[in-house]
Amino acid sequence: MKKLIFFILFSSLITSLAFARSTGCKEGNCDNGYGKWVYTDKTTYEGEWVATKKHGQGTETWPNGYIYKGEFKESQWSGIGILFFPDGSTYEGEWANGFMNGKGTFTWSDGKQKTGIWKNGSFQE
Amino acid sequence: MEVSKNSFKTLSEPVKQFGGLVGIIILIFLTFFVLNNIFGEGDELVAKMKIEEERIAQERKLNKLISSLPSGILVSFDGTDNFKLSDELYEAVCKATKLIPQRAIMGANFLNFRAHEIYTINGNKIDETFVKWDDEKNKCFAGFVVSGNNVGVDETVKVSGEALSFLSTGIDTRIYFIKNF
């Protein structure tokens, strides 16, 4: 009985360690420098880090096809960047606090474009 | 009356017992008939059972279809290396899909700041998700509802759009991209 309990506890420990290892810094320096971080849902960030935060130039790739390439500030999409949507649509321009904020161009997958000022993800007419 | 009473008395014991048995059977039938009329649903119940059987059959068919799909991203549009769904498969996968994972919700929130705010304030809580096949447009629509208190105001925001890609896990399918722009 004791052996069984030990086996169950040991298996749980190994399993949780295996899962814990599925997220984290996979390459480089993810504290200060250049590194690649992989999240549990397979989202990856590869780029510059400052004080353990995404800061500077980097690329964030989501498992469902969203890809952001550009500037990060305090781990948020801020500055100049381009977001690729899964269907091929893109937004290229200014970002602040993780949203389209400032001047930018949205291009639909069929080629249609809209350029102007964006505020919190909405186009300002 | 007196004559029938006397004639009953003259009957032999087996005949009396048989008559009693028939009487009890008729009484049981009548009791159940009355109870069925009061509490039973009759045709309505049969119709409900038929609908349920059809639903189970349909679900089995969809499960068989899902297990035959390749694992990974399934898309309904051209231009990617992912598995492209035919029109029939797109409809079937849409009808079989119920889950919307967090990244799909976060992606849709890029174009809906209010929804993003409520979603974040409430600890990524979603009130309701939905996936619907639109027969008129021949398209799959998916969305979610978030609600909560945002700066002292109770708000409810519904986000919906065309579901253009799915994730097949081999066990189920999930919405992967909601195009709400």
Boltz contact constraints between the chains, C-beta under 6 A:
constraints:
  - contact:
      token1: [A, 62]
      token2: [B, 103]
      max_distance: 6.0
  - contact:
      token1: [A, 64]
      token2: [B, 103]
      max_distance: 6.0
  - contact:
      token1: [A, 64]
      token2: [B, 104]
      max_distance: 6.0
  - contact:
      token1: [A, 64]
      token2: [B, 176]
      max_distance: 6.0
  - contact:
      token1: [A, 64]
      token2: [B, 177]
      max_distance: 6.0
  - contact:
      token1: [A, 66]
      token2: [B, 107]
      max_distance: 6.0
  - contact:
      token1: [A, 86]
      token2: [B, 165]
      max_distance: 6.0
  - contact:
      token1: [A, 86]
      token2: [B, 177]
      max_distance: 6.0
  - contact:
      token1: [A, 87]
      token2: [B, 77]
      max_distance: 6.0
  - contact:
      token1: [A, 87]
      token2: [B, 164]
      max_distance: 6.0
  - contact:
      token1: [A, 88]
      token2: [B, 79]
      max_distance: 6.0
  - contact:
      token1: [A, 120]
      token2: [B, 113]
      max_distance: 6.0
  - contact:
      token1: [A, 121]
      token2: [B, 110]
      max_distance: 6.0
  - contact:
      token1: [A, 121]
      token2: [B, 111]
      max_distance: 6.0
  - contact:
      token1: [A, 121]
      token2: [B, 113]
      max_distance: 6.0
